[in-house]
Amino acid sequence: MTFQTFALLLVTGLGLSGVYFLIASGLSLIFGLMDVLNLAHGLFFTAGSYATWWVMSSLEVVGPLGLRFAIAVVAGGGLGLAMGYVVERVFVRRFYGDHVTQILITLGLSLAGVALVGGWFTYDPRTFPLPEAFGNVVMVAGARIPVTRLLTLGLSLVLLVALLAFLRRTRHGLVIRAGVENRSMVQAMGIDVQKSFTLVFAIGGMLAAIGGVLGAVFFAGVTPEFGLNILIFAFIVVVIGGLGSVEGTALASVLVGLTQQFVNYLAGAGIGDLTVVALLAGTLLIRPQGLLGEAVR
Amino acid sequence: MNVRQGRPAGGAAVSSPAAGNGAGPGEAPPPILEVDGLHVHRGEAHILHGLDFHIAPNRVTALLGRNGVGKTTTLLALLGLLPSSGEIRLEGESVTSLSTHRRVQRGLAYVPEDREVFSQLTVAENLRLAMQWPESADRLATVHELFPELERRSAQKAGSLSGGQQQMLALGRTLLHPAKLLLIDEPTKGLAPIVITEVVAALQQATADSTVLLVEQNLRVAEALATDAIVLDEGRVAWSGAMADLLADEELTRSMLGVGRRAGGQET
């Protein structure tokens, strides 16, 4: 493997890691805080990706594609935020503690979402125009790195830092971190943890939808099953990273993204995905609480 | 089971309505907490069988009894952390239908068994989480005076503190709340004897002029802290009255410590 190939695989793998992180971080916080396995999380991702497709393809009145992409990020994120809020308030809230019903409801939402998007936009892959600059490559130590990979990586890093700052510097973040560790004790301190549930769902929805925006650019198109397909890897990331740990999710995203890229290149397409599943199995055997998760007492 | 009634200390600090106990009207201030017919089931088990008791203000009441009689369950039910039936009134107002955080906002505060500090948060963050009352800022200075170790270790993760330090943090964060009734569950559990002495001294200082319902297995600790006592047996109030009366009655004390022996010594 030449250095140029190594650098390209590295940056591409990190870009993919960024997409994984964005969908998995909300999933991890939702499970860590509320014990909810949100199978509808992929829907937020799909919503973000289709918002991007629509803004980039149809919102010609705005003008330049660069501005349209900025609007897609904001619109996709806003759509995910609203969807997360609605899903928690309308569908999930009544069934906290009832895991079977939660799974049935969120799975139903996920499948219904795919059918709705497919019925509306057809199941054909949709492509869309991108700003000219996105087609460029940047020379890094002799390697030609596509701008889209750097964009995905850069925006994901910005959102990682923003999420960590929110969790570490704000009172809402403090309540969420405490709630992930011991929800009952937060309530016993007189804090309405229910508000944090809604907030985490909304933030998780927003991050996943922005992941969908970047995923649409990264994979150069969208399909109705887009979110559902990537959700499987997001769950793997969440388990490897440790439930409720944002830092663990970031670390696991990098591990999974890079493993897929390098193994697929070295051993053949598809082997990378198998290796990721093996990583999951190894983690469950050796460190069931995940890389940075807390052991259950 | 018959409810045995001790002589109330200082005028019905603790009363058991089932026994018709209590000072006459006008002699005692109204109770902070009134519990009537409290039942709790956990799975198939019926843990509390209709508890009735009152807690008088500005006194420390020990909730005693052998392991498994429902002491911790009582505190959790009072907080709404376990489903229960019956009536719970705080300063005369029913809190039975309120969620846990609303009960705490009404004036209950809780120091749990095993401390349950947030181990991944720093000491300062644990305290900051509790800083949600107008009085909290002033109370923080008092907490730091009581437990200077907490100020020195403010940047340390709570999970890395010793058991005694964690207990001080658990108590400190609760003291930031201007609570009407402190529920303290086994504050000396699992601590070394020398640390128990420290914790008891801190508790004596911290709970002066407060109303406290204290669950404690260690009778010496209960004696040092409590003025009144309620003894549970088989999920019911078996005795209530002044702590001194309980300790003065050897048979009663032995009965309480002897896993509910009947007069003939046969275990129940």
Interface residues (C-beta under 8 A of the other chain):
Chain A: R171 L174 V175 R177 A178 E181 N182 S184 M185 V186 Q187 A188 M189 G190 I191 D192 V193 E294
Chain B: L79 L81 S99 T100 H101 V104 Q105 Y110 P112 E116 F118 S119 Q120 L121 E125 R128 L129 A130 Q132 R173 H177
